[in-house]
Amino acid sequence: MIMPDYIFESSWEVCNKVGGIYTVLSTRANTLQAEMKDRIVFIGPDVWRENKSPYFIEDKTLLGDWRKQAAEEGLKVRIGRWDIPGNPISVLVDFLPYFEKKNEIYGWLWEQYQVDSLHAYGDYDEASMFSYAAGLVVESYYNFYLSDKDKVIYHGNEWMTGLGLLYINNRLPQIATIFTTHATSIGRSIAGNMKPLYDYLFAYNGDQMAMELNMQSKHSIEKQTALNVDCFTTVSDITANECRELIDKPVDCVLPNGFEDGFVPSSAATFSRKRKLARKKLLEVANALLGEELGDDTLIISTSGRYEFRNKGVDVYIESMNRLLRDKELKKKVVAFIEVPGWVGEPRADLKERLESGKKFDTPLEVPQITHWLHEMSHDNVLGMMKFYDMHNHKDDMVKVIFLPCYLDGKDGILNMTYYDIVLGNDLCIYPSYYEPWGYTPLEAIAFKVPCITTDLAGFGQWVNSEIGHYGEISDGVKVIHRTDYNYSEVADAIKDTVATFSGFSKKQVDDARRKAGQLAKKALWSEFIKYYYVAYDKALEKATERKQQLKLK
């Protein structure tokens, strides 16, 4: 295999925690940094500018000679290290100066690659100017330090890096390019617009759907990037199928998302202490909100992720909890949390007051379904669905559903614990996704030995099935439910039945499921999955080598 001498990798989420791609890059970085010490450079947007970034440590001595050259070329960059395991070199680039030549850049893009930027709106311009600036960073660094004797890769993640990849493809053809789409923009849009994605996938025309859903520009840059890079990749077989049908380009490689388990307590004593602490905190909040005395034998379950009500399966989660309310097989009381950041206003003062008092209460607070007030409460999907089903957490209900609509960053005002400190307090996690190219949340859950439920429309769910050799059951650590465009009701029933079954598990059965969940997580570490990236690097470099030889012959 050909291995690169240098890798540049860009994403909107380098040193910028927005979603799952941050987790992909920040956990993989340690493995690559160990292999290529400081010959991998991450490029992200300088969204902080004069302010201090919580994820980036600037180092004014690092790459000092090139820094001067970059400044002379008009590049405004901050150089330092990403504050993650491995501490790789990171360059944050200010992309605002390129807005004034935006039309010129888009004109060049149309002439060279027929990318339609005319219908751009929303974050398209911002992403494109960052992408262009990232391309200039790669070009400047390459021209200053490297030559065509070096095997160099430029790897971009998501449509937001497409312009820079095409720029490098055009200006520095000796650099090998890799493009990873973590979810096609048009596939996510079809799913998010309540259209059936999977049964009709073979019949959809991506270009036509982009026009219908006003997604022409994002789809156009994504498609042209996929067609022109040396190696086009995605994160799962299910998204690979989507790429083939909607982008008209089969992927060259599938790069499944691994993770590092450094955030999981390594000692059994620490793990046990943290789990008890998380459970105590979750039950304290529930009891203060509900005016009850739920004990440690309560089944604590949760779902979490971005607030994509249908795509992440939040709707079917609420549906299943509503059905569980009337299930005669349920053996324990259940507190079901929805940990999805909404349009949060402020932590509830009345709940805070109760928690700080340390007293016990026998009456619920007003609106005992939510921990923080929201802007426009009457327009919230979660609260709206719970109201429709009259799910008001009545005293005699066996199942209580609580909405935690904030980022669990340790400073939310109610829990004041981070997501990783809270998740290990669960007995069961549920992620019934409809659209989920990979699915980090279930992988993180099982890393903490929390059995979980997911679907086979998530890349992670498909991987579990292939790893186990059959559809995962909760006794395997992961229950994988078959999901289609139209079996919403069956999925809700399957979740309800699984929770009811799990509530009757003996201690030994629970311990077995937890152990198997942890073992499965070990198989998804980056040490296991990095080999897929090496295949992609090899393929991209092989194409770039052929191109270099052809250019020499000319």
HELIX and SHEET records of a PDB file:
HELIX    1   1 GLY A   20  MET A   36  1                                  17    
HELIX    2   2 GLY A   64  GLU A   72  1                                   9    
HELIX    3   3 LEU A   96  LYS A  101  5                                   6    
HELIX    4   4 LYS A  102  TYR A  113  1                                  12    
HELIX    5   5 TYR A  124  TYR A  145  1                                  22    
HELIX    6   6 TRP A  159  THR A  161  5                                   3    
HELIX    7   7 GLY A  162  ARG A  171  1                                  10    
HELIX    8   8 SER A  185  GLY A  192  1                                   8    
HELIX    9   9 LEU A  201  ALA A  203  5                                   3    
HELIX   10  10 GLY A  206  GLU A  212  1                                   7    
HELIX   11  11 GLN A  216  ASN A  228  1                                  13    
HELIX   12  12 ASP A  237  LEU A  246  1                                  10    
HELIX   13  13 ALA A  268  LEU A  290  1                                  23    
HELIX   14  14 VAL A  314  LEU A  324  1                                  11    
HELIX   15  15 ALA A  349  SER A  357  1                                   9    
HELIX   16  16 MET A  377  HIS A  379  5                                   3    
HELIX   17  17 ASN A  381  PHE A  388  1                                   8    
HELIX   18  18 TYR A  419  VAL A  423  1                                   5    
HELIX   19  19 TYR A  440  ALA A  447  1                                   8    
HELIX   20  20 GLY A  459  ILE A  468  1                                  10    
HELIX   21  21 ILE A  474  ASP A  476  5                                   3    
HELIX   22  22 TYR A  488  SER A  503  1                                  16    
HELIX   23  23 LYS A  507  LYS A  522  1                                  16    
HELIX   24  24 TRP A  526  LEU A  553  1                                  28    
SHEET    1   A 9 PHE A  56  GLU A  58  0                                        
SHEET    2   A 9 VAL A  77  TRP A  82 -1                                        
SHEET    3   A 9 ILE A  89  VAL A  93 -1                                        
SHEET    4   A 9 ILE A  40  PRO A  45  1                                        
SHEET    5   A 9 TYR A   6  SER A  10  1                                        
SHEET    6   A 9 VAL A 152  ASN A 157  1                                        
SHEET    7   A 9 ALA A 176  THR A 181  1                                        
SHEET    8   A 9 CYS A 231  THR A 234  1                                        
SHEET    9   A 9 CYS A 253  VAL A 254  1                                        
SHEET    1   B 6 VAL A 399  PHE A 403  0                                        
SHEET    2   B 6 VAL A 334  GLU A 339  1                                        
SHEET    3   B 6 LEU A 299  SER A 304  1                                        
SHEET    4   B 6 LEU A 428  ILE A 430  1                                        
SHEET    5   B 6 CYS A 452  THR A 455  1                                        
SHEET    6   B 6 VAL A 478  ILE A 481  1                                        
SHEET    1   C 2 VAL A 344  PRO A 347  0                                        
SHEET    2   C 2 HIS A 372  LEU A 374 -1                                        
END                                                                             
